[in-house]
Amino acid sequence: MHWFLYILLCDNKSYYVGITKDLDKRVSEHVNKESRYTKRFNDIELVYTEKFKTETEVVKREKQIKGWSFNKKKSLIEKNKKY
């Protein structure tokens, strides 16, 4: 089983960065206001994912991206968008 890093766009004004083994379930929890941080937002959109083989790798990447500015995260997302 793989690990996923994901980024959510919340109400078009902030990014939430998280990790999970079950991406569909976790995104559903966010959308259904079952997550402490994101429950205050009305509009949540999955905008980016990366897949990893180990928990160590995904945690390292999560820490890296969480340290980035809004604009740097936006640039990563835009660069990897599939049109």
N, CA and C atoms as an extended XYZ file, in Angstrom:
249
Properties=species:S:1:pos:R:3:atomname:S:1:resname:S:1:resid:I:1 pbc="F F F"
N         0.843       -1.188        0.000 N   MET     1
C         0.000        0.000        0.000 CA  MET     1
C         0.888        1.250        0.000 C   MET     1
N         0.406        2.268       -0.658 N   HIS     2
C         1.158        3.507       -0.764 CA  HIS     2
C         0.676        4.561        0.232 C   HIS     2
N         1.516        5.543        0.433 N   TRP     3
C         1.179        6.741        1.197 CA  TRP     3
C         0.957        7.881        0.214 C   TRP     3
N         0.068        8.788        0.566 N   PHE     4
C        -0.210        9.944       -0.270 CA  PHE     4
C        -0.004       11.236        0.504 C   PHE     4
N         0.626       12.184       -0.147 N   LEU     5
C         0.657       13.563        0.315 CA  LEU     5
C        -0.412       14.260       -0.521 C   LEU     5
N        -1.200       15.106        0.116 N   TYR     6
C        -2.237       15.808       -0.621 CA  TYR     6
C        -2.312       17.267       -0.177 C   TYR     6
N        -2.784       18.104       -1.086 N   ILE     7
C        -3.000       19.515       -0.773 CA  ILE     7
C        -4.437       19.848       -1.141 C   ILE     7
N        -5.122       20.477       -0.185 N   LEU     8
C        -6.480       20.950       -0.391 CA  LEU     8
C        -6.471       22.465       -0.481 C   LEU     8
N        -7.283       23.007       -1.359 N   LEU     9
C        -7.525       24.444       -1.406 CA  LEU     9
C        -8.813       24.677       -0.634 C   LEU     9
N        -8.725       25.500        0.404 N   CYS    10
C        -9.859       25.738        1.295 CA  CYS    10
C       -10.414       27.144        1.086 C   CYS    10
N       -11.665       27.230        0.661 N   ASP    11
C       -12.344       28.507        0.405 CA  ASP    11
C       -11.511       29.455       -0.449 C   ASP    11
N       -10.706       28.906       -1.349 N   ASN    12
C        -9.877       29.690       -2.276 CA  ASN    12
C        -8.921       30.662       -1.588 C   ASN    12
N        -8.569       30.382       -0.324 N   LYS    13
C        -7.677       31.322        0.347 CA  LYS    13
C        -6.563       30.684        1.166 C   LYS    13
N        -6.596       29.392        1.357 N   SER    14
C        -5.515       28.748        2.094 CA  SER    14
C        -5.357       27.307        1.625 C   SER    14
N        -4.162       26.772        1.844 N   TYR    15
C        -3.873       25.388        1.499 CA  TYR    15
C        -3.733       24.567        2.765 C   TYR    15
N        -4.250       23.366        2.725 N   TYR    16
C        -4.072       22.389        3.789 CA  TYR    16
C        -3.237       21.265        3.212 C   TYR    16
N        -2.150       20.911        3.885 N   VAL    17
C        -1.259       19.845        3.444 CA  VAL    17
C        -1.386       18.687        4.427 C   VAL    17
N        -1.636       17.484        3.906 N   GLY    18
C        -1.782       16.326        4.769 CA  GLY    18
C        -1.237       15.073        4.120 C   GLY    18
N        -1.229       13.985        4.904 N   ILE    19
C        -0.798       12.683        4.414 CA  ILE    19
C        -1.820       11.632        4.834 C   ILE    19
N        -1.903       10.566        4.051 N   THR    20
C        -2.852        9.498        4.348 CA  THR    20
C        -2.491        8.244        3.561 C   THR    20
N        -3.034        7.131        3.995 N   LYS    21
C        -2.917        5.884        3.229 CA  LYS    21
C        -4.150        5.685        2.355 C   LYS    21
N        -5.258        6.322        2.710 N   ASP    22
C        -6.517        6.175        1.968 CA  ASP    22
C        -6.988        7.560        1.529 C   ASP    22
N        -6.578        7.966        0.343 N   LEU    23
C        -6.823        9.321       -0.142 CA  LEU    23
C        -8.316        9.621       -0.277 C   LEU    23
N        -9.062        8.731       -0.873 N   ASP    24
C       -10.496        8.982       -1.066 CA  ASP    24
C       -11.219        9.172        0.265 C   ASP    24
N       -10.931        8.307        1.212 N   LYS    25
C       -11.574        8.396        2.529 CA  LYS    25
C       -11.192        9.695        3.229 C   LYS    25
N        -9.920       10.061        3.179 N   ARG    26
C        -9.463       11.252        3.887 CA  ARG    26
C       -10.052       12.526        3.288 C   ARG    26
N       -10.093       12.605        1.968 N   VAL    27
C       -10.677       13.791        1.324 CA  VAL    27
C       -12.166       13.873        1.670 C   VAL    27
N       -12.839       12.743        1.679 N   SER    28
C       -14.250       12.706        2.064 CA  SER    28
C       -14.443       13.231        3.483 C   SER    28
N       -13.562       12.856        4.389 N   GLU    29
C       -13.641       13.346        5.769 CA  GLU    29
C       -13.511       14.865        5.811 C   GLU    29
N       -12.622       15.410        5.013 N   HIS    30
C       -12.465       16.868        4.965 CA  HIS    30
C       -13.725       17.528        4.421 C   HIS    30
N       -14.226       17.023        3.319 N   VAL    31
C       -15.410       17.603        2.675 CA  VAL    31
C       -16.630       17.519        3.596 C   VAL    31
N       -16.742       16.442        4.354 N   ASN    32
C       -17.881       16.239        5.253 CA  ASN    32
C       -17.677       16.843        6.639 C   ASN    32
N       -16.692       17.711        6.748 N   LYS    33
C       -16.414       18.462        7.988 CA  LYS    33
C       -16.104       17.549        9.180 C   LYS    33
N       -15.398       16.461        8.916 N   GLU    34
C       -14.997       15.529        9.966 CA  GLU    34
C       -13.538       15.732       10.371 C   GLU    34
N       -12.913       16.760        9.842 N   SER    35
C       -11.528       17.063       10.170 CA  SER    35
C       -11.479       18.365       10.961 C   SER    35
N       -10.742       18.372       12.046 N   ARG    36
C       -10.701       19.513       12.953 CA  ARG    36
C       -10.339       20.816       12.258 C   ARG    36
N        -9.284       20.818       11.466 N   TYR    37
C        -8.833       22.063       10.854 CA  TYR    37
C        -9.747       22.521        9.723 C   TYR    37
N       -10.149       21.622        8.858 N   THR    38
C       -10.868       22.035        7.651 CA  THR    38
C       -12.380       22.139        7.840 C   THR    38
N       -12.916       21.761        8.980 N   LYS    39
C       -14.375       21.804        9.160 CA  LYS    39
C       -14.928       23.224        9.112 C   LYS    39
N       -14.102       24.214        9.288 N   ARG    40
C       -14.579       25.604        9.264 CA  ARG    40
C       -14.735       26.154        7.847 C   ARG    40
N       -14.289       25.399        6.853 N   PHE    41
C       -14.372       25.858        5.469 CA  PHE    41
C       -15.586       25.259        4.760 C   PHE    41
N       -16.194       26.051        3.885 N   ASN    42
C       -17.351       25.574        3.121 CA  ASN    42
C       -16.946       24.933        1.809 C   ASN    42
N       -15.877       25.416        1.214 N   ASP    43
C       -15.449       24.924       -0.094 CA  ASP    43
C       -14.053       24.329        0.026 C   ASP    43
N       -13.944       23.025       -0.193 N   ILE    44
C       -12.666       22.322       -0.103 CA  ILE    44
C       -12.457       21.566       -1.404 C   ILE    44
N       -11.287       21.768       -2.001 N   GLU    45
C       -10.993       21.119       -3.283 CA  GLU    45
C        -9.622       20.455       -3.231 C   GLU    45
N        -9.553       19.193       -3.617 N   LEU    46
C        -8.278       18.495       -3.737 CA  LEU    46
C        -7.571       19.040       -4.970 C   LEU    46
N        -6.376       19.621       -4.781 N   VAL    47
C        -5.688       20.267       -5.905 CA  VAL    47
C        -4.337       19.645       -6.233 C   VAL    47
N        -3.840       18.723       -5.378 N   TYR    48
C        -2.504       18.172       -5.635 CA  TYR    48
C        -2.316       16.887       -4.842 C   TYR    48
N        -1.640       15.910       -5.458 N   THR    49
C        -1.262       14.685       -4.748 CA  THR    49
C         0.111       14.212       -5.208 C   THR    49
N         0.787       13.506       -4.318 N   GLU    50
C         2.027       12.786       -4.621 CA  GLU    50
C         1.913       11.432       -3.940 C   GLU    50
N         2.501       10.398       -4.535 N   LYS    51
C         2.446        9.045       -3.991 CA  LYS    51
C         3.835        8.622       -3.529 C   LYS    51
N         3.902        7.952       -2.369 N   PHE    52
C         5.162        7.504       -1.781 CA  PHE    52
C         5.049        6.056       -1.328 C   PHE    52
N         6.191        5.388       -1.294 N   LYS    53
C         6.219        3.985       -0.867 CA  LYS    53
C         6.322        3.838        0.647 C   LYS    53
N         6.957        4.807        1.318 N   THR    54
C         7.159        4.668        2.757 CA  THR    54
C         6.631        5.880        3.528 C   THR    54
N         6.291        5.632        4.781 N   GLU    55
C         5.829        6.710        5.659 CA  GLU    55
C         6.946        7.727        5.880 C   GLU    55
N         8.167        7.266        5.989 N   THR    56
C         9.300        8.167        6.208 CA  THR    56
C         9.412        9.191        5.088 C   THR    56
N         9.273        8.725        3.848 N   GLU    57
C         9.376        9.623        2.693 CA  GLU    57
C         8.254       10.655        2.684 C   GLU    57
N         7.029       10.220        2.930 N   VAL    58
C         5.890       11.137        2.852 CA  VAL    58
C         5.919       12.160        3.990 C   VAL    58
N         6.352       11.756        5.167 N   VAL    59
C         6.438       12.687        6.297 CA  VAL    59
C         7.494       13.759        6.012 C   VAL    59
N         8.612       13.352        5.453 N   LYS    60
C         9.670       14.300        5.093 CA  LYS    60
C         9.160       15.329        4.080 C   LYS    60
N         8.439       14.864        3.068 N   ARG    61
C         7.904       15.762        2.036 CA  ARG    61
C         6.821       16.681        2.608 C   ARG    61
N         5.987       16.141        3.487 N   GLU    62
C         4.943       16.954        4.117 CA  GLU    62
C         5.571       18.108        4.910 C   GLU    62
N         6.579       17.814        5.681 N   LYS    63
C         7.250       18.861        6.468 CA  LYS    63
C         7.852       19.918        5.553 C   LYS    63
N         8.434       19.470        4.452 N   GLN    64
C         9.033       20.407        3.497 CA  GLN    64
C         7.984       21.361        2.941 C   GLN    64
N         6.881       20.806        2.437 N   ILE    65
C         5.859       21.633        1.799 CA  ILE    65
C         5.137       22.511        2.814 C   ILE    65
N         4.897       22.009        4.008 N   LYS    66
C         4.240       22.830        5.035 CA  LYS    66
C         5.053       24.070        5.372 C   LYS    66
N         6.356       24.015        5.163 N   GLY    67
C         7.220       25.159        5.441 CA  GLY    67
C         7.228       26.198        4.327 C   GLY    67
N         6.579       25.899        3.231 N   TRP    68
C         6.563       26.799        2.081 CA  TRP    68
C         5.500       27.882        2.234 C   TRP    68
N         5.706       28.962        1.519 N   SER    69
C         4.723       30.046        1.468 CA  SER    69
C         3.517       29.613        0.624 C   SER    69
N         2.439       30.372        0.732 N   PHE    70
C         1.250       30.128       -0.079 CA  PHE    70
C         1.611       30.139       -1.556 C   PHE    70
N         2.396       31.132       -1.976 N   ASN    71
C         2.740       31.276       -3.394 CA  ASN    71
C         3.609       30.126       -3.908 C   ASN    71
N         4.502       29.618       -3.067 N   LYS    72
C         5.344       28.505       -3.494 CA  LYS    72
C         4.490       27.238       -3.658 C   LYS    72
N         3.543       27.016       -2.747 N   LYS    73
C         2.623       25.879       -2.881 CA  LYS    73
C         1.783       26.039       -4.145 C   LYS    73
N         1.295       27.250       -4.382 N   LYS    74
C         0.485       27.525       -5.575 CA  LYS    74
C         1.280       27.234       -6.844 C   LYS    74
N         2.548       27.617       -6.853 N   SER    75
C         3.416       27.371       -8.004 CA  SER    75
C         3.578       25.866       -8.254 C   SER    75
N         3.781       25.087       -7.210 N   LEU    76
C         3.889       23.631       -7.331 CA  LEU    76
C         2.619       23.053       -7.944 C   LEU    76
N         1.489       23.498       -7.453 N   ILE    77
C         0.202       23.005       -7.941 CA  ILE    77
C         0.001       23.379       -9.403 C   ILE    77
N         0.261       24.622       -9.731 N   GLU    78
C         0.079       25.093      -11.109 CA  GLU    78
C         1.004       24.359      -12.082 C   GLU    78
N         2.221       24.130      -11.653 N   LYS    79
C         3.217       23.460      -12.494 CA  LYS    79
C         2.809       22.011      -12.796 C   LYS    79
N         2.058       21.410      -11.914 N   ASN    80
C         1.699       20.009      -12.066 CA  ASN    80
C         0.259       19.781      -12.471 C   ASN    80
N        -0.442       20.851      -12.806 N   LYS    81
C        -1.838       20.716      -13.249 CA  LYS    81
C        -1.908       19.992      -14.581 C   LYS    81
N        -2.903       19.154      -14.694 N   LYS    82
C        -3.136       18.456      -15.959 CA  LYS    82
C        -4.296       19.145      -16.655 C   LYS    82
N        -4.038       19.708      -17.818 N   TYR    83
C        -5.063       20.479      -18.534 CA  TYR    83
C        -5.818       19.618      -19.498 C   TYR    83
